[in-house]
C-alpha cells in the first residue's frame, strides 16, 4: 500500500515512476555501495523522475500459457 500511495503522490506532481525488483545476486554489492544496514532486506526500488511520455500499451500472454494446474 505504501508503494501505491507514493506512486500516486508522484504522479499527482507530474512525475513518472518505475518499480524495479532486485535480483539477489547484486544485493551485497548494492548494500556495500550505498551503505545499507545489514539488517535491511533489499527487494525493490521505485525509480522516479520527469516523464518523457505516456506509458504504452502492454501485451500479455494468454493466462493458459502462464498458469498451469494439474490434478485440480
URKALIN-V508809 format. One record per pair of residues at least 24 apart in sequence whose ideal C-beta (glycine too) atoms are under 7 Angstrom apart, sorted by the first residue. I is the first residue (numbers start at 0). J is the second residue. Records with the same first field share a line. If there is no record, write none. Layout:
BEGIN
I->J + J
END
This chain:
BEGIN
2->45
5->45
6->45
9->47
13->50
14->47 + 48 + 49 + 50
15->47 + 48 + 50
16->45 + 46 + 47
17->46
18->43 + 45
19->43 + 44 + 46
END
